[in-house]
Amino acid sequence: MEILLSIKPEYSERIFSGEKKYEFRKKPPNKVVKKAYIYESNPSKYIVGWISIKKILSGSPKEIWDKCKNQGGINEKKFFAYCENMNVIHALEIDGTFQFDFPIDPYEINETFKPPQNFYYISDFKLNRTLEDRDINE
C-alpha cells in the first residue's frame, strides 16, 4: 500500500539529506504501508519524491521522542508542540528515499487536488498511475 504525505519543505529537505529518519504523525495508516510519496506544502506544492517505510513506531510523545530524537529532524519544542494533547504519536521509520529530478504538479494530474491533512492512500486519489510511471522513467 502507498500513501501521499503532506510535509513542510524544511522537513522534506531533511528527509532527502538523510538527517531526518522519522516522520511523525498523529494518526497512523490502518493498512500496511511500504512507500509514501511526499507532497511538499507551501510554497512548493509539488510531489517531490518518495520514502520507503521500514516500520511504524507508536507510543506516548515522551516514548517516541526518547527513541527518535537524534534522527527526528525536529527540535524538542516543535515536537512536543505538534504532540500537544496527544496520548499516542506515531513515527514512520524511513528506510530509504528517492527524490524526483522533476517534481510532479498534482494539480496537473487532478485539477480537484486537495493536499492531505495527514495522508491519502494513493489508490484512493487516482495518482498511482502517474507516480508509477515517474518511478519507471527516472
N, C-alpha and C positions, 0 to 999 in steps of 0.2 A: 504494500500500500504506500502511496505517495501523498504528501501534503504540500501546501503552499503556506509559508510563514511570512508574516509581515515583520520586518526588522528595521530599526533605525540605521541609517548609513554608518554611523560611528561603530556600531556593533557588528555590522556586516563586514566592515574593513578589518576588524579584529578577528573575525572568524576566518577570513581568507588569508590573513597574515599568519595564522596559527596561534595567535595569542589567546583566543577565546575557544575553549574546548567544550564548553557547556552553554546551551541556550536555555534560559529559564522561562517557564510557562506556568500560568495559574491553573490551566486545565490541560490534561494530557489527552492525546488521541485515544479513542476507545477501541482502536484496531492496532495491530502490529504495523509499525511504520519503519521502513528501512531507508527512505530517501525523503528529504524535504527541500523543495525549491525555495529560494529566498527572494521575496519581493521587498525591495528597498523602499521604505516610505519616503516622505518629503525630504529633500527636494528631488530626489532621483526618480521615483515612481516607475522603476523598471524591475523585471525579474533578472537578477544578475548572476545566478548560478545555483548550485545545489550542495547539500551536505548529505553524507550518509550517517545514519544514526546507529550507534552500537547498542545502546540501551537507554532506558528512561529511569532515572532515579527519582524517588518520591519520598518526602519526609517533611518534617517541620522546617520552617525557614532556617532555624539555627542549625539543624542537622545538615541541610543541603548546603548552607554557607560553609560549615566546617569541612565538608567533603570537597567542595568545588571552588572555594575562594581563590586559590592560587592560579586556577585556569578558567575562571568565570568571566574574565574580561570586563568586570564591573567593580566599582568600589563598594565598600560595605554600606555606606549611607544610601546610595542609589538602590542597592539590592534590597535592603530592608524597607525602603520607601515603596518599592514595587510590590513587596510581600505584605504590606500593611493589611491588617485584618484577615490574613490568610492563615489557616491552621496547617495546610499542606501546600507545598510548592513542588514543582517538577523540573528536573534538569535533563534535557536531551543531551546525551553524551555524543559528541561529534567524533566520528571515526575517520572521516575523510572529507575533502572539499573539491569542488570543481567550479571555477569561475568562468563564465562565458566571455569570449573575446568581444562579442557584440551583444549587449543586454537586449532583452525582449520587452517590447512595449505591450503590456497586457491589454491596453485599450484598442490596439490594432487587431488583436485576436478576438476580443469580445468587447464590443462597444458598451455593454452594460456592466463591465467590470467594476467591482467594489472591493477595495483592499480588505483582506481578512482582519478581523479584530484579534483573533487568536490564530486560527489556521483554517484552511479549506482542505477537504480531500480533493485531490486533483481530478479524480473520476467524476466528482460532482460539479466540477467547474468548467469542464469542456476545454481545458488547456492541454490535456495529456498528449494528444497527437502532435501538437506544435512543439512541446517540450521534448518528447521522444525524438522527433526529427532533429531538433537542435543538438541533442546529445550525440546522435549518429554523425552529424555533419561537422562537428567541431573537432 
